[in-house]
């Protein structure tokens, strides 16, 4: 049996996000946030990110803008990577 070790309950709330490409710093990348909690967010994005990498996530539908640190990244399918990030207001 596997236990959920998250600090906070997550909400499924898919929405489009944007972030600055951390490798070129001149291109906006779009992805999808598939769930979010007070402490983190899970993204589907078209590129892999490295553990510990910092990004700023911006929502396309609101003024939401949040700094986050990559906790894990894995290949999801032929197009997307699934990336878990800790939101800076909750990282320890």
C-alpha positions in Angstrom: 0.0 0.0 0.0 1.3 3.4 -0.9 0.6 6.5 1.2 0.2 10.0 0.0 3.0 12.0 1.7 1.8 15.5 0.6 1.7 18.2 3.2 -1.5 19.7 1.9 -4.6 18.4 0.1 -4.4 19.0 -3.6 -7.2 20.3 -5.9 -7.6 19.2 -9.5 -7.8 22.5 -11.3 -6.4 22.3 -14.8 -5.4 25.7 -16.3 -2.9 26.9 -18.8 0.4 28.4 -17.3 3.4 30.1 -18.8 7.0 30.4 -17.6 10.2 31.8 -19.0 12.3 29.1 -20.7 15.1 28.6 -18.1 17.5 27.5 -20.8 17.3 30.4 -23.3 15.6 33.1 -21.1 14.0 34.7 -24.1 11.1 32.4 -24.8 7.8 31.9 -23.1 6.8 28.2 -22.6 3.2 27.1 -22.1 2.0 24.1 -20.2 -0.8 22.9 -18.0 -1.1 22.9 -14.2 -3.1 19.7 -13.5 -3.4 20.1 -9.7 -2.3 22.5 -7.0 -2.2 22.7 -3.3 -1.0 25.3 -0.7 2.5 23.7 -1.0 3.0 22.6 -4.6 1.8 22.2 -8.1 2.0 19.5 -10.8 2.7 20.6 -14.3 2.6 19.0 -17.8 5.2 20.9 -19.8 7.0 20.3 -23.1 10.5 20.2 -21.6 12.3 18.6 -18.8 13.4 20.7 -15.8 16.1 19.9 -13.3 15.7 19.1 -9.7 16.2 22.3 -7.7 15.7 24.6 -10.7 13.6 27.7 -9.9 10.9 29.0 -12.2 8.2 31.6 -12.1 4.8 30.2 -13.0 2.3 32.6 -14.4 -1.4 31.8 -15.0 -2.8 32.7 -18.4 -6.3 33.2 -17.0 -5.5 35.4 -13.9 -2.8 37.5 -12.3 -1.5 34.4 -10.5 2.3 34.5 -10.5 4.3 32.2 -8.2 8.0 31.3 -7.8 8.5 27.5 -7.5 11.3 25.0 -7.2 11.4 21.8 -9.2 11.1 18.7 -6.9 10.9 16.1 -9.6 10.6 15.7 -13.4 9.7 12.7 -15.5 8.9 11.9 -19.1 5.1 11.6 -19.4 4.6 10.8 -23.1 6.1 11.8 -26.5 5.1 15.5 -25.9 5.1 16.3 -22.2 7.1 16.0 -19.0 5.3 15.8 -15.7 6.9 18.1 -13.2 6.3 18.5 -9.5 7.2 21.9 -8.0 7.2 23.2 -4.4 5.8 26.7 -4.2 8.2 29.2 -2.6 5.7 30.3 0.0 5.8 26.7 1.4 9.3 25.3 0.7 11.3 24.3 3.7 
